[in-house]
Amino acid sequence: MRVSKKLLLGSVVAAAALVLSACAPQAGAGSGGADAGGDDGGSVAEITAGVITSETGPLAGYGKQYLDAFKAGLDYATDGTGEIDGTTITIEYRDDAGDPDTAVTAAKQLIGEGVNILLGSASSGVALAMAEQAAQNKVLFISGPAAADAITGVNEYTFRSGRQSAQDVATAGTFLDDINGKSIAVFAQNNAFGQGNVAAVEAILGAQGATVTPVLVAEDVTEFTPFAQQVLSAEPDLVFVAWAGATSGAMWQAMSQQGVLETVPVVTGLGDAATFGAYGEASEQINFLNHYFPGGPDNEVNTAMIEAIESAGGTVDLFSPDGFNAAIMLVQAVKEGAGDVDAMIAALEGFEFEGPKGTTTVRADDHALLQEMYQAKLIVDGDGFVAELVDTAAPADVAP
């Protein structure tokens, strides 16, 4: 594994919180506590980390993607030994079932046993609760697929191994050659989710000179023709769609039938493979921003991750890089920090490594994870659809 450490300098631009839909102590024996390493850099025989994520509940599928990749990543980062520089890394797994209270209970139990490295969280609500526990107990926390922007910079103890919503929105902007002076319509439901998307697009793309026009639809609406016509009347240069729930199929059908997809570029987030069939006849006309799909990156680490997960009987999907990255970051923290929390934080701030998505960097200022993002499209493959890469957005172009 090739890694290096580099500090990134530059200003941090604050972004509004958004969750895109799939368009989501003490040292003890055998554990890495606060005193496990020490300032002399000496190693310890064993360090235990706790992985708390969804093994059951509504986000169990995301949790499985993360866990399969985390195990593959730990094997990769330790060359199959499960140890680094003489220190064995032991993992305790806990199921949060997508519930913040369950996650906090598990975290407190592990911390009470001397564990001071925690990882996981597919749910943003869980991740924010875990971040609070990390700060209160002065333990390291590496969040997983949870996308809420509020996780970034929340405290000095919290890092993330996946992308955040601001990177999704910034990727949507890459579908325009020049954002300044352009008009963007945000087509979403009139609820907290939709309003959050509007706020994020205004904060990120509006700050780059775009005029943002919300087209918000009440949650109980089932006839979308008038709203599709409203989008056309706005004459936008780009339509950003953020939609969740059972009405997605009817909404996309109306957008297609009213000619929106033929008239103006329409962009939405591409989720995991299970959602690829949700767009109906609109599938091949939509432009997708994407965090990850197996055919997106082209590098040796991505190939190694895919081979390892598939060999173990798993499936590589949207949040696989988050688990793989988490393992690489864990190994870096243990290698450089030997269980001392302050030293592990220092080891991760500015840490640059080769991950499944290529060169990936932990921004020192706020612990955002800078990484490339993707433009994709869906193409017919037998009775279903597969994702195909259109373009890659460089980490600097979509940095939050």
Secondary structure, DSSP 8 states (H G I E B T S, - for coil): --EEE----S------------------TTS--TTSS-TT----SEEEEEEEE-SSSTTHHHHHHHHHHHHHHHHHHTTTSSEETTEEEEEEEEE-TT-HHHHHHHHHHHHHTT--EEEE-SSHHHHHHHHHHHHHHT-EEEE-S---GGGTTS-TTEEESS--HHHHHHHHHTTSS--TT-EEEEEEESSHHHHHHHHHHHHHTGGGT-EEEEEEE-TT----HHHHHHHHHH--SEEEEE--STTHHHHHHHHHHTTHHHHS-EEEE---GGGTTTTGGGGGG-EEEES--TTS--SHHHHHHHHHHHHTT----TTHHHHHHHHHHHHHHHHHHTT-HHHHHHHHTTEEEEETTEEEEE-TTT--EE--EEEEEEEEETTEEEEEEEEEE-GGGG--
